[in-house]
C-alpha cells in the first residue's frame, strides 16, 4: 500500500528517519505518479514494485525489505456492501505477510483499527476493552489480530506491533501528498474537501439521531503525520524484541461530524453544504481513544490539533489533490 494515503506519508517519514524503504502497491486505489511528489519532498527516488500483498510468489521475492503493511481495504460502508472482497483482500494478504515474517525472521507493524472494539462499553477506549466488531471491515481486523496473537504464542521469537488506528485525516504540510481516493470517497475529510471545492454538491451526514451532543457520530480524528510518527515509535520499540505489543493511536478527543464540518468552514473560510441522510449500516455512535499506553510504552503522543487537520486537508485539496 505504499502509494496510498498512509503509505506515502510513511515513505516520507521513513526516509526522514534514515530508513531505505521499498514501495509495493497493486495500484487498486492509487496512482504511482504520487511517488513524484514523495521524491520532491524527500529529495530521493523511492524504488517501486507493482505487486499484491496476497501474491505469495511476489512477497517471497521481496519480503526481506517489506515490513509495514498498508494494503488493506478500509471503508466500513464498502465492507458491508462487499464483505467477500474485504475478507479476501484483508485476511488473505495478512496470512501471506505473516508466513513471510516467520520465514524471514522479520518483525511486523500491523495496521489495525478501533473498529475491533465494536460498540463501546466505556469511553475512552483502552487496549483492554472487550473486542468485537459490528461490520465486515472491523471483523477482518479482529480476525487478523487474533491470528497474530496465535502466531506470536506459537513463535515467541516473532515480534509484532498491533496499532489500532482511530480516524486519520489531514495531509503532509507541503500540500504535495494527502488522501486522494479513486471514485466517491469513503472517508469524511476527502468528501468535505471536495464539497468545499465545488466538486460535489453536498456532504452526506449519516444520521443525526445518535446519542451524542449534536446527534452526529463522534470520532477520534488524528492527523496523518501523528499517526505515522506512531509507526516510527513502534518500529523503534520492535528493535528491543518485545514480542506482541498492542497500542491505540488516537488523540483521546472525540469530535462529531458536524463539529468537524463547522471547524473546517471556520478555519478555511469556506462553506460546506451538507444534508442529513439515514444512518450508515455498521457505524457506532461514539468512538475515541485512551492513548496513554502508547505514551507510556512508546513515548508517543499526538501533537497536531483539529485546526491543523482541517487546514492541511484544505491545502492538499487546493494544491495537490486531483479535481
GIGI-V792092 format. One record per residue. SS is DSSP state (H for helix, E for strand, C for the rest). OMEGA is omega in degrees with one decimal (* if undefined). BURIAL is # if it has 24 or more other C-alpha atoms within 12 Angstrom, else .. Layout:
ss->SS omega->OMEGA burial->BURIAL
ss->SS omega->OMEGA burial->BURIAL
This chain:
ss->C omega->-172.4 burial->#
ss->C omega->179.5 burial->#
ss->C omega->178.5 burial->#
ss->C omega->-176.9 burial->#
ss->H omega->-179.1 burial->#
ss->H omega->-177.3 burial->#
ss->H omega->-179.2 burial->#
ss->H omega->178.0 burial->#
ss->H omega->178.0 burial->#
ss->H omega->177.4 burial->#
ss->H omega->-179.5 burial->#
ss->H omega->-176.6 burial->#
ss->H omega->177.4 burial->#
ss->H omega->177.5 burial->#
ss->H omega->179.6 burial->#
ss->H omega->-177.7 burial->.
ss->C omega->176.0 burial->.
ss->C omega->176.4 burial->.
ss->C omega->176.4 burial->.
ss->C omega->-173.3 burial->.
ss->C omega->170.3 burial->#
ss->E omega->-178.3 burial->#
ss->E omega->178.1 burial->#
ss->E omega->179.6 burial->#
ss->E omega->175.2 burial->#
ss->C omega->176.9 burial->#
ss->C omega->177.7 burial->#
ss->C omega->-175.9 burial->.
ss->C omega->-179.6 burial->#
ss->C omega->-177.2 burial->#
ss->C omega->-177.4 burial->#
ss->C omega->179.2 burial->#
ss->C omega->178.6 burial->.
ss->H omega->179.4 burial->#
ss->H omega->173.3 burial->#
ss->H omega->176.4 burial->.
ss->H omega->176.9 burial->#
ss->H omega->178.5 burial->#
ss->H omega->179.6 burial->#
ss->H omega->-179.9 burial->.
ss->H omega->-173.1 burial->#
ss->H omega->-174.6 burial->#
ss->C omega->177.2 burial->.
ss->C omega->-179.2 burial->.
ss->C omega->179.2 burial->.
ss->C omega->177.1 burial->#
ss->E omega->-177.9 burial->.
ss->E omega->174.3 burial->#
ss->E omega->176.5 burial->#
ss->E omega->-179.8 burial->.
ss->C omega->179.1 burial->#
ss->C omega->-178.6 burial->#
ss->C omega->177.2 burial->#
ss->C omega->-179.2 burial->#
ss->C omega->-173.8 burial->#
ss->H omega->-177.7 burial->.
ss->H omega->179.9 burial->.
ss->H omega->-180.0 burial->.
ss->H omega->177.8 burial->#
ss->H omega->-178.4 burial->#
ss->H omega->-171.3 burial->.
ss->H omega->-158.1 burial->#
ss->H omega->178.5 burial->#
ss->H omega->-178.5 burial->.
ss->H omega->-170.8 burial->#
ss->C omega->-169.3 burial->#
ss->C omega->-177.1 burial->#
ss->E omega->-167.2 burial->#
ss->E omega->178.3 burial->#
ss->C omega->-168.8 burial->#
ss->C omega->-178.4 burial->#
ss->C omega->168.1 burial->#
ss->C omega->-166.3 burial->#
ss->C omega->-177.6 burial->#
ss->C omega->-177.5 burial->#
ss->H omega->-177.2 burial->#
ss->H omega->179.3 burial->#
ss->H omega->-179.3 burial->#
ss->H omega->176.9 burial->#
ss->H omega->-179.5 burial->#
ss->H omega->-175.3 burial->.
ss->C omega->-175.0 burial->.
ss->H omega->-177.7 burial->#
ss->H omega->177.8 burial->.
ss->H omega->-179.0 burial->.
ss->H omega->179.1 burial->#
ss->H omega->-178.4 burial->#
ss->H omega->-175.7 burial->.
ss->H omega->-172.2 burial->#
ss->H omega->-174.4 burial->#
ss->H omega->179.8 burial->#
ss->H omega->-178.2 burial->#
ss->H omega->178.8 burial->#
ss->H omega->178.1 burial->#
ss->H omega->178.1 burial->#
ss->H omega->-179.5 burial->#
ss->H omega->179.8 burial->#
ss->H omega->177.6 burial->#
ss->H omega->-179.9 burial->#
ss->H omega->177.5 burial->#
ss->H omega->-178.4 burial->#
ss->H omega->-178.3 burial->#
ss->H omega->-174.0 burial->.
ss->H omega->-179.7 burial->.
ss->C omega->-176.9 burial->.
ss->C omega->169.7 burial->#
ss->C omega->-177.7 burial->#
ss->E omega->166.7 burial->#
ss->E omega->-177.4 burial->#
ss->E omega->177.8 burial->#
ss->E omega->175.3 burial->#
ss->E omega->-170.1 burial->#
ss->E omega->174.9 burial->#
ss->H omega->178.8 burial->#
ss->H omega->178.3 burial->#
ss->H omega->177.8 burial->#
ss->E omega->-179.7 burial->#
ss->C omega->176.1 burial->#
ss->C omega->-174.3 burial->#
ss->C omega->171.4 burial->#
ss->C omega->177.3 burial->.
ss->C omega->178.1 burial->.
ss->C omega->-4.5 burial->#
ss->C omega->-176.3 burial->#
ss->E omega->173.8 burial->#
ss->C omega->-176.8 burial->#
ss->C omega->178.6 burial->#
ss->C omega->173.5 burial->.
ss->C omega->176.8 burial->.
ss->C omega->-177.3 burial->.
ss->C omega->173.8 burial->#
ss->E omega->177.0 burial->#
ss->C omega->-176.6 burial->#
ss->C omega->177.7 burial->#
ss->C omega->-177.5 burial->#
ss->H omega->177.6 burial->#
ss->H omega->179.5 burial->#
ss->H omega->179.7 burial->#
ss->H omega->176.5 burial->#
ss->H omega->179.6 burial->#
ss->H omega->179.8 burial->#
ss->H omega->179.9 burial->#
ss->H omega->179.1 burial->#
ss->H omega->176.3 burial->#
ss->H omega->-179.7 burial->#
ss->H omega->178.0 burial->#
ss->H omega->178.6 burial->#
ss->H omega->179.8 burial->#
ss->H omega->176.6 burial->#
ss->H omega->179.9 burial->.
ss->H omega->-179.3 burial->#
ss->H omega->177.8 burial->#
ss->H omega->-179.5 burial->.
ss->H omega->-176.8 burial->.
ss->C omega->-176.3 burial->.
ss->C omega->179.2 burial->.
ss->C omega->-177.7 burial->.
ss->C omega->179.5 burial->#
ss->C omega->-174.3 burial->#
ss->E omega->175.5 burial->#
ss->E omega->175.1 burial->#
ss->E omega->-179.1 burial->#
ss->E omega->179.9 burial->#
ss->E omega->-179.7 burial->#
ss->E omega->165.0 burial->#
ss->C omega->-172.2 burial->#
ss->E omega->-178.8 burial->#
ss->E omega->175.1 burial->#
ss->E omega->178.4 burial->#
ss->C omega->-177.5 burial->#
ss->C omega->177.7 burial->#
ss->C omega->-175.1 burial->#
ss->C omega->178.1 burial->#
ss->C omega->-174.2 burial->#
ss->C omega->-175.7 burial->#
ss->C omega->177.4 burial->#
ss->C omega->-179.0 burial->#
ss->C omega->-178.9 burial->#
ss->C omega->-173.0 burial->#
ss->C omega->-174.0 burial->#
ss->C omega->171.5 burial->#
ss->C omega->175.7 burial->.
ss->C omega->-178.6 burial->.
ss->C omega->-178.6 burial->.
ss->C omega->173.8 burial->#
ss->C omega->-177.4 burial->#
ss->C omega->-173.2 burial->#
ss->H omega->-167.7 burial->#
ss->H omega->176.3 burial->#
ss->H omega->178.8 burial->#
ss->H omega->177.1 burial->#
ss->H omega->-178.5 burial->#
ss->H omega->-178.3 burial->#
ss->H omega->176.0 burial->#
ss->H omega->178.3 burial->#
ss->H omega->-179.5 burial->#
ss->C omega->179.7 burial->#
ss->C omega->178.9 burial->.
ss->C omega->177.4 burial->.
ss->C omega->-174.8 burial->.
ss->C omega->-176.1 burial->.
ss->C omega->174.5 burial->.
ss->E omega->173.6 burial->#
ss->E omega->177.5 burial->#
ss->E omega->-172.4 burial->#
ss->E omega->174.2 burial->#
ss->C omega->173.4 burial->#
ss->C omega->-178.4 burial->#
ss->C omega->173.5 burial->.
ss->C omega->177.2 burial->.
ss->C omega->179.6 burial->.
ss->C omega->-175.7 burial->.
ss->C omega->179.5 burial->.
ss->C omega->176.8 burial->.
ss->C omega->179.1 burial->.
ss->C omega->-175.1 burial->#
ss->C omega->179.6 burial->#
ss->E omega->-179.6 burial->#
ss->E omega->176.9 burial->#
ss->C omega->-179.3 burial->#
ss->E omega->-178.5 burial->#
ss->E omega->179.6 burial->#
ss->E omega->-175.3 burial->#
ss->H omega->179.6 burial->#
ss->H omega->172.3 burial->#
ss->H omega->179.0 burial->#
ss->H omega->-179.6 burial->#
ss->H omega->177.1 burial->#
ss->H omega->174.3 burial->#
ss->H omega->177.5 burial->#
ss->H omega->177.9 burial->#
ss->H omega->177.7 burial->#
ss->H omega->178.4 burial->#
ss->H omega->177.6 burial->#
ss->H omega->-179.8 burial->#
ss->H omega->177.6 burial->#
ss->H omega->-179.6 burial->#
ss->H omega->177.7 burial->#
ss->C omega->178.7 burial->.
ss->C omega->179.3 burial->.
ss->C omega->-175.3 burial->.
ss->C omega->-173.5 burial->#
ss->C omega->179.8 burial->#
ss->E omega->-179.3 burial->#
ss->E omega->-175.2 burial->#
ss->E omega->-179.7 burial->#
ss->E omega->168.8 burial->#
ss->E omega->168.4 burial->#
ss->E omega->179.3 burial->#
ss->C omega->-179.3 burial->#
ss->C omega->-173.3 burial->#
ss->C omega->-178.8 burial->#
ss->C omega->176.0 burial->#
ss->C omega->179.1 burial->#
ss->E omega->179.9 burial->#
ss->E omega->178.4 burial->#
ss->H omega->-178.0 burial->#
ss->H omega->173.8 burial->#
ss->H omega->178.8 burial->#
ss->H omega->-179.9 burial->#
ss->H omega->-177.8 burial->#
ss->H omega->177.5 burial->#
ss->H omega->177.1 burial->#
ss->H omega->180.0 burial->#
ss->H omega->-175.5 burial->#
ss->H omega->-176.3 burial->.
ss->H omega->-173.7 burial->.
ss->H omega->178.1 burial->#
ss->C omega->-179.7 burial->.
ss->C omega->178.2 burial->.
ss->C omega->177.6 burial->#
ss->C omega->177.5 burial->#
ss->C omega->179.9 burial->#
ss->E omega->178.2 burial->#
ss->E omega->177.6 burial->.
ss->E omega->176.5 burial->.
ss->E omega->-177.3 burial->.
ss->C omega->175.2 burial->.
ss->C omega->177.5 burial->.
ss->C omega->179.5 burial->#
ss->C omega->176.2 burial->.
ss->C omega->179.7 burial->#
ss->C omega->172.6 burial->#
ss->C omega->-175.8 burial->#
ss->C omega->-175.0 burial->#
ss->E omega->-179.0 burial->#
ss->E omega->173.5 burial->#
ss->C omega->-164.8 burial->#
ss->E omega->155.1 burial->#
ss->C omega->-175.3 burial->#
ss->C omega->-171.5 burial->#
ss->H omega->-179.4 burial->.
ss->H omega->178.4 burial->#
ss->H omega->178.4 burial->#
ss->H omega->-177.3 burial->.
ss->H omega->-172.5 burial->.
ss->H omega->-178.2 burial->.
ss->H omega->-174.6 burial->#
ss->C omega->-175.3 burial->.
ss->C omega->167.5 burial->#
ss->C omega->178.2 burial->#
ss->C omega->-178.1 burial->#
ss->C omega->-178.3 burial->.
ss->C omega->-179.1 burial->#
ss->C omega->175.6 burial->#
ss->H omega->177.6 burial->#
ss->H omega->176.4 burial->#
ss->H omega->-177.1 burial->#
ss->H omega->-176.2 burial->#
ss->H omega->179.4 burial->#
ss->H omega->-179.1 burial->#
ss->H omega->177.4 burial->#
ss->H omega->-178.6 burial->#
ss->H omega->176.6 burial->#
ss->H omega->178.0 burial->#
ss->H omega->179.4 burial->#
ss->H omega->-177.5 burial->#
ss->H omega->-170.5 burial->#
ss->H omega->-168.5 burial->.
ss->C omega->-174.4 burial->#
ss->C omega->175.3 burial->#
ss->C omega->-179.3 burial->#
ss->C omega->* burial->.
